Structures are given as structure tokens and as C-alpha cells.
Amino acid sequence: MSHTVPSTTPGITTGGTPKKAALASFLGSAVEYYDFFIFGSAAALIFPHVFFPDADTNAAIMSFATFGFAYVARPIGAVILGHFGDRIGRRKVLMFTLLLMGAATFVIGCLPDFKTVGWWAPALLVLARLCQGLSAAGEQAGASSMTLEHAPDNRRSFFTSWTLTGTQGGQILAALVFIPVLALPDEVKYTIGWRIPFWLSAVVVLIAFFIRRTLHEPPAFEEAKKTAQISKLPVADLLKDHWRDVLRVIACAFIAAVSTVFGTLAISYAKNVAGVDGTTTLWLVVGANFMALGTQPLFGKLADKIGRKPVFIYGALSSAVLTPVFLLSLESGSVPLMFLAAIGFFSFGYAAANAVWPSFYAEMFSTNVRFSGLAIGTQLGFLMAGFAPAIVAAMGGIQAGGWVQISIFTAVICLIATVAALTAKETFKVPTRELGQR
């Protein structure tokens, strides 16, 4: 099979392959974040009643901890999947991660509850969650690498932004599926009702599978194979040549905690403190993510014009500023104000950093270690996102006045990401084949 190397001339595209790669990445991320968001919603609203003995604050903290366990598995999965992604190719690993995520999510919907098997119930939930984490470790890194390497040099940020825009698609779908579940009577909701969204993930997986299987390896990876530039031990080469970039990505990736604050922690805060029903908060998530479907590609285009760093830093700082505004709006009792604050915070603030990080991080690494560098760096940084709900809940963040703790926590992680981004090189004018060269 012949492959066309993307043009480095501004304004020249390479036909349909970049678009197909972006679509496959969009759908893969949609699957991942559909699965992750229904788990996060269930961790906030359902699991304390189903998998733990008492639905009190301790149950909520333990439930949020199960959400975080996937992020423990992610660094392990990043090393393993990153190795194979850089050795045998992006496509094969991405097919594996897609199927693993779908299987783990379906199994969660089949698990027995605490009344049936006792503490085996949360133990099995954690095991399935670890499988989700292993899958997620390779999904975004592989999808971002593949899309970037298929894209024309002058449009890399725009095309890779669709990887993370897929997360918005997945969250919208998950919320729309979960909203009817919350309307069910308790005897249905806490028995069979909550399981349905987990079973429906199989449909999304099949759609993504059939699109992804038609993709070939990107030209940059094929060129590396032909010129014998494939690393035998990608992680060793990564730590030798790019260890500073790995540390930089870890710190920048703390910004992902903003997403879990918005999509998981704020739901619990709204319910327990502000008295906002779960359906309303899920509609807030739908509205903000729907707007982000439009704003994130625009932020990606902007980063192709002015650079990755200014757009990413704007997203981080605006998230820090707008977090307390959003949380206080939940206590206002005004639904229109809540929607306005949610859209401003997520769609026009955090969305900037979220859209740009796939290109920003991936461009720090050369082709032979890009999958590993992106996977390991992001997954270690994402540990902060995974345990953010449990950490802030333990700090009193889902109690009266907890908006202060949540806001301080968010501001600190956003500042860390900003400082790390300031130390990075700007790469938006560097040709793909020269990325990561010292």
C-alpha cells in the first residue's frame, strides 16, 4: 500500500486521510469519554447507593475513589501501550484499546450490588475500572499521534483538536443517556436502570471499530520504519533524550483535573450543597460540551495561527478564574445563570487548553518515541484529574462553603500547568519530520 507524505507547504492538504484520521480519533475519544463520563456520573449519583453499605459522605468518598483507580492503571498502560505503539504501529494499539474499553464498560453494567455479594461488589467494580484505565492510557496518545502525523504541517492543531472534541461528543451522549435514568423510580434506577447506559456503550464501540479499521499507519511512522528509526526500547530512548519534555507534559496535564471538577465533582457539589437536582446538572454538562464542539476546533485553528502556548495558557488561567464563578452560580438558584456560567467556564475557558494539548504535547517528541512520550507524560499528569474528586471531597469540597476548597485546588493545578507551558518551546512552525529534534 502506498502512502502520501503530507505536504509541508501552507494551505496544501492531503486529501481525505487527515479528515478520516480526525474522525476516527473523534469517535475513539467519544467512546472513551462516554464510558468515563457515565462512570463519573454514576460515581456521584448512583454507586454510593449500589456498591457500598451506606449512602453517606464516606460512601461518596469511596465511590469517587473508584473513579480515581482507573488513573492508577493509566501510567502502567502508558508504558506498555506506548512501547507497542512506537514499535508495531499506532493503528493496532488503537484497535486494542477501543475493544478493551468497550468490554470493561459492558461488564460494569453486569456487576452484582453490595446487597448481593458484599464487598466483592466494589472490588469487582475497581477491577473493571482498572481495565478502563489501561485502555484509556493508550487511546488519546495513539489517536493524537496518528492524527498529527497524518495532518498537513500548518493544520496539525486543528486536526488533533478533534481528538479532544470527541470527549465532548462522548460526554454529551453519556449525559443524554443518563438523564432519563435519573428520572426513574428509585427501585428501578438503583437496580436495572443505571446499568443501561453501560450496556449501550457497545453500540458506540462498534461504530468506532468499523471506521478505525479502515485507517492505515501515518506517513511519518512508515517513513521511520523504512529508515530504521524505530526504537527497540522506546521508553529508554524517551527517558534518555526527552526526560525534560516528559516532566513538562506531566505538569501541563494537571489541567485535565478541571474537566473532572466540572463533570464529576460539581455534580456532587450541586446536589449535596446547592440542592440542584441531578438532571439539571447533567443538562449543564450537555450545554457546555455542546458549545465546546464548536469552540474547540476554533481554538485549534487559532493555535495554528498564533502558536500552541498562548492558547493553552489562556485556557489554564481562565479556568482558574472562572471556577468559583461557576460554583457560586450553582448556589444562585437561577438555572439560566448556571448555564451561562457553565458555558463560559468550560466552552470558552477550559476548552482552549483542552483543544490544543494534543498537538502541544505531541510536538515535543520525535516520531520514534511520540506515542510513549505522550502516553506516559499525560497519564502521570492525569493522576491528578482522577483523584481530584476524592481529594477535594475529603477536604470538605462537597459540604457547605466547599466552593472555596474546590476553587483553590483548581487554581493551584492551573498555575502549575501554566508555569510548565511557559518553559516549553513553541512548535507550530516546525515541520512534522523535524519535531522533537535536539
C-alpha angles and dihedrals in degrees: 000000000000123000130202116226110229115253119250091206112109114250096019116113130192104234122254103334098085089049092048091048090049091049092049090049091047092053094044091052090044090057092047095049095040086058094042095046096050087050091049092047091047091047089056100039112016116022097065086064097041110036103030133059099240128026095224135117092285090053089051091052092048090047091052088048090060087055089055096049091078088064090057090059093046099078090049091049090046092059094046099041093038090056093052093040090058094039107042103015146278097262099058093050092047091054089053095048092050094054094043092052092048094048094048092049093049090050091053088061089057099050121120119242131244093264090058104044106006118217091357086077097066090037091058089044090055091048092053090044090054089055089052089052093051089053096046091051091072103027104078095032092052095042092048092047093048095046094046092049092050094047128093111257094248095050103042096116093049095051095042090048087073089067090066094034084064087064088061091050090051093048092049092051092046093050092047090052093045098047094072089048091060090053092059122102112267094249089058099034095054095043116036103349100072091050096063097075090053092052092047091062087082089072093055091046093055093050092050092045095057093048095045094050090065093061124097128209114283119261093245091058093044090050090051089053093050093049093045093244094133110120119236089209107021094181092055092050090044094054091044099049106019108030092123090053091049090054090046092052091047091056094042091049090064084084088077088075087076088068094054090045089055100038102036115010096044090053090058092043092050092051100041101036110020096035093232111154119243094245092059093049091050089052088053088056091048093050095047094045092046090056090047089059085070102034099048097061087048091053087049090054090048091053089054088056105040104015141268099268102061093047093046093047091048089053093050097047095043089052090055092050097044099045095083090043090056095044094049090049087061088062094048096081089224111120094193089053090050091053093047092049093045093051093045093048099043109022099040100026118031091026090072094061092038093054096047105041097081091062095032094055098034093053091061090071136062120241096259093060103021097107092047095044094048094044098046096041096048097042094052089048092046090062085082090055093048096053098033093098093049093044095049092042089054088050090057096262095141094050130083110301091014092132086084094059092044092049094048092048092050093047092053095051091045092052091049090052091048095052091048091050091052089060093055127097118248108245108172092109096043115105114244095245090055097050116122095014117142 
